[in-house]
Structure formats: structure tokens, C-alpha cells
Amino acid sequence: MPEIRSTTTIAASPETVFDFIDHWPNAMRYLKRMVRWEPVDPQDTGVGSIFHVGVQAGPTRLNGRLKVTEHERPKKIAFRSLDGPRVDGSWTLTPAGSGTQLVLSSFYEPLGGLVGRLVSSFIRQNAQNDLNSSLRELKRLIEGGL
């Protein structure tokens, strides 16, 4: 599976960064092309929780569900897709001086067929830029006072 990864350092504690990421309504504030990020059960966002997600990939909207596979405050949140395109991803946080180094990783498995080739082409062309843009926006939001 191809991997894309982006890293930034945020001038805030790992706890502050983790809590911002973990507060699910924030996802659409910083994740580029994300048009839906909603928990099945808003009271349960830890390991095993499921989120309905939607990503606008050019003219195509990709809908699916993600399951949280790791949730360790303030170090890591990881997820895996349950349907739609196969995606495994994580936010990994480590202390960096008085701030936090944040790595956002995503592994994806392209779909087959014509639609799969079109989506894979879009991902190859845009995913790294989107991840970088997402982390720049996350950094801006947190360092700007949320």
C-alpha cells in the first residue's frame, strides 16, 4: 500500500494538540477535502468507535466508515477504513521542546477498475499536498488559539 506522510511542529503541548484532534467536529476545520466526519455514537470516540466520512476527490465524493484502532492520549490516534477505499492512518504526537511534533500518516490501497484508476491518479497528484495543507491549517488553528 502506498504511504503519504506529513510532519509539523506545533507550539502547544501534546495534550492540547491531541484534544483538538480528538474533538471530532474539528476534523472538517483542517482536513482538506473532508466533507463529512461524524461518529456513529457521539459519546464514544475511543478505540472501536466508528465514523462516517466523506472526501471530495475532484468530481467524485468518496464515502466510507473509519474505525478507531488506537486511541492513546496524548500520543496517538489511528484508524482503518471499514468500507470504501482501503485506508489506514494515524496522528502520532511526540513532545518537541515546549511543543509537539505531529506526524499524519496515511496508507491507501487503490480500488480496481476505471474508477479506481481515476481515483488513484487523483490521490497521487493531490494527497501529499492535501496532507501538508491539512497540517498547516491544524497548526494555524491551534497556535491561533483554536
C-alpha positions as CSV (number, residue, x, y, z in Angstrom):
1,M,0.0,0.0,0.0
2,P,1.4,3.4,-0.9
3,E,2.0,5.8,2.0
4,I,1.8,9.5,2.4
5,R,3.1,11.3,5.4
6,S,3.4,14.9,6.7
7,T,5.1,16.3,9.7
8,T,4.9,19.6,11.6
9,T,5.8,21.1,14.9
10,I,3.1,22.9,16.8
11,A,3.7,25.4,19.6
12,A,1.4,23.6,22.1
13,S,1.5,20.7,24.4
14,P,0.8,17.1,23.2
15,E,-2.3,17.1,25.3
16,T,-3.6,20.3,23.7
17,V,-2.9,19.0,20.2
18,F,-4.4,15.6,20.9
19,D,-7.5,17.0,22.4
20,F,-8.1,19.3,19.4
21,I,-7.7,16.3,17.0
22,D,-9.8,14.1,19.2
23,H,-12.7,16.6,19.2
24,W,-14.3,15.2,16.1
25,P,-16.1,18.4,14.9
26,N,-12.7,19.9,14.3
27,A,-11.8,17.4,11.6
28,M,-13.6,19.3,8.8
29,R,-11.9,22.6,10.0
30,Y,-8.5,21.4,9.0
31,L,-8.6,18.2,6.9
32,K,-8.6,19.3,3.3
33,R,-11.4,17.9,1.0
34,M,-13.1,16.3,4.1
35,V,-16.9,16.9,3.7
36,R,-18.1,14.6,6.4
37,W,-16.6,13.3,9.7
38,E,-19.3,12.1,12.1
39,P,-19.3,9.5,14.8
40,V,-21.9,6.8,14.8
41,D,-22.1,7.4,18.5
42,P,-21.0,10.9,19.5
43,Q,-20.5,9.7,23.1
44,D,-17.9,7.1,22.0
45,T,-14.8,8.3,20.1
46,G,-12.2,5.9,21.6
47,V,-10.9,2.5,20.3
48,G,-13.6,0.7,18.4
49,S,-15.7,3.8,17.6
50,I,-16.8,4.2,14.0
51,F,-17.0,7.4,12.0
52,H,-18.9,8.2,8.8
53,V,-16.6,10.1,6.5
54,G,-16.7,11.7,3.1
55,V,-13.9,13.1,0.9
56,Q,-14.4,15.1,-2.2
57,A,-11.9,13.8,-4.7
58,G,-12.4,16.0,-7.7
59,P,-15.9,15.4,-9.1
60,T,-16.2,12.2,-7.1
61,R,-17.3,12.0,-3.4
62,L,-15.8,9.0,-1.6
63,N,-18.0,7.9,1.3
64,G,-17.0,5.4,3.9
65,R,-16.6,4.5,7.5
66,L,-13.5,4.6,9.6
67,K,-12.9,2.6,12.8
68,V,-10.6,3.9,15.5
69,T,-7.9,1.2,16.1
70,E,-5.7,3.1,18.6
71,H,-6.5,6.0,21.0
72,E,-3.8,6.7,23.5
73,R,-3.8,10.3,24.9
74,P,-1.6,12.2,24.2
75,K,0.4,10.0,21.9
76,K,-1.6,8.5,19.0
77,I,-4.9,8.1,17.3
78,A,-5.1,5.5,14.5
79,F,-7.9,4.4,12.2
80,R,-8.7,1.9,9.5
81,S,-11.4,2.1,6.8
82,L,-14.3,-0.4,7.0
83,D,-15.6,0.2,3.5
84,G,-14.9,2.4,0.6
85,P,-11.2,2.7,-0.4
86,R,-8.9,0.9,1.9
87,V,-7.1,3.4,4.2
88,D,-5.1,3.1,7.4
89,G,-3.9,6.2,9.0
90,S,-2.7,7.8,12.2
91,W,-1.8,11.0,14.0
92,T,1.3,10.4,16.1
93,L,2.3,13.1,18.6
94,T,5.7,13.4,20.4
95,P,7.0,16.2,22.7
96,A,9.3,18.6,20.9
97,G,10.8,21.1,23.3
98,S,7.9,23.1,24.6
99,G,5.7,22.0,21.7
100,T,4.6,18.9,19.8
101,Q,5.8,17.1,16.7
102,L,2.8,15.8,14.8
103,V,3.0,13.2,12.1
104,L,-0.1,12.5,10.0
105,S,0.3,9.2,8.0
106,S,-2.0,7.5,5.6
107,F,-1.6,4.2,3.8
108,Y,-4.1,3.6,1.0
109,E,-4.9,0.7,-1.3
110,P,-6.3,1.9,-4.7
111,L,-9.5,0.5,-6.0
112,G,-9.6,-1.6,-9.1
113,G,-11.3,-0.8,-12.4
114,L,-11.6,2.5,-14.3
115,V,-13.0,4.4,-11.2
116,G,-10.1,3.0,-9.1
117,R,-7.5,4.2,-11.7
118,L,-9.1,7.7,-11.8
119,V,-9.2,8.0,-8.0
120,S,-5.6,6.6,-7.7
121,S,-4.4,9.2,-10.2
122,F,-6.2,11.9,-8.2
123,I,-4.7,10.6,-5.0
124,R,-1.1,10.5,-6.4
125,Q,-1.5,14.1,-7.7
126,N,-3.1,15.6,-4.7
127,A,-2.7,13.6,-1.5
128,Q,0.7,14.8,-0.3
129,N,-0.2,18.4,-0.9
130,D,-3.5,17.9,0.9
131,L,-1.8,16.3,3.9
132,N,0.7,19.1,4.1
133,S,-2.1,21.7,3.7
134,S,-4.1,20.0,6.4
135,L,-1.3,20.1,8.9
136,R,-0.5,23.8,8.1
137,E,-4.2,24.6,8.9
138,L,-4.2,22.4,12.0
139,K,-1.1,24.3,13.2
140,R,-2.6,27.6,12.4
141,L,-5.8,26.8,14.3
142,I,-4.1,25.5,17.4
143,E,-1.4,28.2,17.6
144,G,-4.0,30.9,16.9
145,G,-6.0,29.9,20.0
146,L,-8.3,27.2,18.4
